[in-house]
Amino acid sequence: MAYYNSEPKYEHGNQLKVGILLANLGTPDAPAAQALRPYLRQFLSDRRIVEIPRIIWWLILNCIILVVRPKKSAAKYASVWTKEGSPLLAHMQKQAVLLRGFFGQKIKSPFAVELGMSYGNPSMASAIEKLKAQNCDRILVFPLYPQYAASSTASALDAVWRVLLKTRNVPAIRVIKHYHDHPAYIEALAQSVRKHWQINGGKPAKLVMSFHGVPKFHLLKGDPYHCECHKTARLLAEALELTKDEYMVAFQSRFGNQEWLKPYLANTLEELGKTKTKRIDVICPGFSSDCLETLEEIAIEGRHIFQSNGGGEYHYIPALNENDAWIHAMTAIALENLQGWVHPEWDNIKARTNAEMTKLRAQSLGAEQ
């Protein structure tokens, strides 16, 4: 069996393109235990996700988690699954279509956009294979994580590097590390919140900005995620003209017994409920697309915690998904990172002529194609 992946057929004179690889965590193929088991095995076997000695973690994962969790997780996925399939994948597919259109209005040089997941399908390998098949010799990796974390952004990049390790003709690669403080991203968030307030009668008593949690030792060992979350929150609050008493930051999805970034969202919602807070709005600025975590844990479980402890109205503000402002922001962020690779002024006729001349010169030197 060959070590390197097969390459697409090369022909002299092919028009080379720039590829944009939209990267995200991933999703199971179906809301069923048999689909969850391989997905969870791949996800939870990643050293970026779980930093526990391998032997100990192998026993926990295979003897406990993969025995119990697939069925429970499948039920949760089923509660948010749509006619289009996984919410995360459905939103990403729409984002890709819109980005192609918005991007095509900005530049004339050829490009392609594909989706790749760190875990599950469409895989990172399939995305890179599709881009190479479209003659992309340069690829911009665009992880859809505004705030950098080793367990999210870096895991997506690991997935890319693993594919490239087995790629004979490696394309040029650029990477977007983060955009937690990008003005277009902050404005997209602010517009989303303002629109929600217009529909729901103005500001709540408290706007809760909840981010995915990570173990505290990640921060202590140098991961910038905690700081970037707080900077996003501060910039969004400033854009919305909120005082410090009108918003707060929390962290969700704690797993295991070790200490994670605080305050924990569940505890925060419980406390806000017990103080009889009349209304809170919850937004998750670390998610570009709604998924199981936002739709089930935040929108459903979060409401239950808050209201069962005496709280009043509870609103989850959807992720940016396909909002025009977000697609504009994606376009702006991508263009800033593609300087020198794409061109607003592109002469297609000249490019075709140059490609044909390249082919003729190669044939004159004995090339088959």
Residue pairs with C-beta under 8 A, 6 or more apart in sequence:
3 166
4 166
4 167
4 168
5 125
5 129
5 163
5 166
5 167
5 168
7 132
7 168
7 169
8 132
8 133
8 135
10 369
11 359
11 369
12 358
12 359
12 362
12 363
12 367
12 369
13 355
13 356
13 358
13 359
13 360
13 362
14 135
14 355
15 110
15 135
15 351
15 352
15 355
16 110
16 135
16 136
16 137
16 138
17 110
17 111
17 112
17 134
17 135
17 136
17 137
18 109
18 110
18 111
18 112
18 136
18 138
18 139
18 140
18 338
18 341
18 342
19 111
19 112
19 113
19 114
19 131
19 134
19 136
19 138
19 139
19 140
19 171
20 99
20 103
20 111
20 112
20 113
20 114
20 139
20 140
20 142
20 334
21 114
21 115
21 116
21 124
21 127
21 128
21 131
21 139
21 140
21 141
21 142
21 160
22 92
22 95
22 96
22 99
22 113
22 114
22 115
22 116
22 142
22 144
23 115
23 116
23 117
23 118
23 124
23 127
23 141
23 142
23 143
23 144
23 156
23 159
23 160
24 88
24 92
24 115
24 116
24 117
24 118
24 143
24 144
24 145
24 156
24 288
24 289
25 43
25 88
25 117
25 118
25 119
25 152
25 155
25 156
25 291
26 39
26 42
26 43
26 88
26 117
26 118
26 119
26 120
26 121
27 39
27 86
27 88
27 89
27 117
27 120
27 291
27 292
28 35
28 36
28 39
28 77
28 86
28 120
29 35
29 39
29 120
29 121
31 74
31 75
31 77
31 78
31 81
32 74
33 70
33 71
33 74
34 70
35 74
36 69
36 70
36 71
36 73
36 74
36 77
37 66
37 70
39 119
39 120
40 65
40 66
40 69
40 70
40 73
41 61
41 66
42 119
42 120
43 49
43 118
43 119
43 120
44 50
44 61
44 65
45 61
46 118
46 119
46 155
46 158
48 150
48 151
48 154
48 155
48 158
49 151
49 155
50 57
51 215
52 60
76 292
76 296
77 86
77 292
79 296
79 300
80 87
80 292
80 295
80 296
81 87
82 90
84 90
86 291
87 289
87 290
87 291
87 292
87 295
88 289
88 290
88 291
88 292
89 115
91 289
91 290
91 319
91 321
91 322
92 115
92 144
92 289
93 115
94 321
94 322
95 288
95 289
95 321
95 322
95 326
95 327
95 330
96 113
96 114
96 115
98 322
98 327
99 113
99 327
99 330
99 331
99 334
100 113
102 327
102 328
102 330
102 331
103 111
103 113
103 331
103 334
103 335
104 111
106 331
106 335
106 344
107 335
107 342
107 343
107 344
107 346
108 343
108 344
108 345
108 346
108 348
109 342
109 343
109 346
110 346
111 342
112 130
112 131
112 134
112 136
114 122
114 127
114 128
114 130
114 131
115 122
115 127
116 122
116 123
116 124
116 125
116 126
116 127
116 128
116 156
116 159
116 160
117 123
117 124
117 159
118 124
118 155
118 156
118 158
118 159
123 159
124 156
124 159
124 160
124 162
124 163
125 163
128 139
128 160
128 163
128 164
128 167
131 139
131 171
132 167
132 169
132 171
136 171
137 171
137 172
138 171
138 172
138 173
138 174
138 341
139 171
139 172
139 173
139 174
140 174
140 175
140 176
140 334
140 337
140 338
140 341
141 156
141 157
141 160
141 173
141 174
141 175
141 176
142 176
142 330
142 333
142 334
142 337
143 152
143 153
143 156
143 157
143 175
143 176
144 288
144 289
145 152
145 153
145 156
145 178
145 286
145 288
146 178
146 179
146 180
146 182
146 185
146 228
146 232
146 285
146 286
146 288
147 178
147 180
147 211
147 225
147 228
147 229
147 232
147 286
148 154
148 177
148 178
148 180
148 224
148 225
148 228
149 212
149 214
149 218
149 223
149 225
150 218
150 223
150 225
151 214
151 218
152 212
153 177
153 178
157 175
160 173
164 170
164 173
174 337
174 338
174 341
176 333
176 334
176 337
178 228
179 185
179 329
179 333
180 228
180 229
180 231
180 232
181 228
181 231
181 232
181 235
182 329
182 332
182 333
184 325
184 328
184 329
184 332
184 333
185 326
185 329
185 333
186 232
186 235
186 236
186 239
187 239
187 325
187 329
188 320
188 323
188 325
188 326
188 328
188 329
189 232
189 236
189 239
189 283
189 285
189 320
190 236
190 239
190 240
191 323
191 325
192 283
192 317
192 318
192 320
192 323
192 325
192 326
193 207
193 236
193 240
193 281
193 283
193 317
194 240
196 281
196 315
196 317
197 203
197 281
200 281
200 315
203 242
203 246
204 279
204 280
204 281
204 313
204 315
205 277
205 278
205 279
205 280
206 246
206 247
206 248
206 272
206 277
206 280
206 281
207 237
207 240
207 242
207 246
207 247
207 248
207 280
207 281
207 282
207 283
208 247
208 248
208 249
208 250
208 265
208 268
208 269
208 272
208 280
208 281
208 282
208 283
209 232
209 233
209 236
209 247
209 248
209 249
209 250
209 283
209 284
209 285
210 249
210 250
210 251
210 252
210 265
210 282
210 283
210 284
210 298
211 229
211 249
211 250
211 251
211 252
211 261
211 284
211 285
211 286
212 251
212 252
212 253
212 284
212 286
212 287
212 293
213 251
213 252
213 253
213 254
213 260
213 261
213 264
213 265
214 223
214 225
214 226
214 251
214 260
214 261
215 256
215 258
215 259
215 260
215 261
216 258
216 259
216 260
216 261
216 262
217 258
218 225
219 225
219 226
219 261
226 261
229 249
229 251
229 285
229 286
230 249
232 285
232 286
233 247
233 249
233 285
236 285
237 244
237 246
237 247
240 247
248 263
248 268
249 263
250 263
250 264
250 265
250 268
251 260
251 261
251 262
251 263
251 264
251 265
252 264
252 265
252 266
252 284
252 293
252 297
252 298
253 293
253 297
254 260
254 264
254 266
265 298
265 302
266 302
266 305
269 280
269 302
269 305
269 306
269 309
269 311
270 305
270 306
270 309
272 280
272 306
272 309
272 311
273 305
273 306
273 307
273 308
273 309
273 310
273 311
274 309
274 310
275 310
276 310
276 311
276 312
277 306
277 311
277 312
278 312
278 313
279 312
279 313
279 314
279 315
280 306
280 311
280 313
280 314
280 315
281 315
281 316
281 317
282 298
282 302
282 314
282 315
282 316
282 317
283 316
283 317
284 293
284 294
284 298
284 319
287 293
287 294
287 319
288 319
288 320
288 321
288 326
289 319
289 320
289 321
290 318
290 319
290 321
291 319
294 316
294 318
294 319
298 316
299 316
302 314
302 316
303 314
303 316
306 314
307 314
320 326
335 342
359 369
362 369
363 369
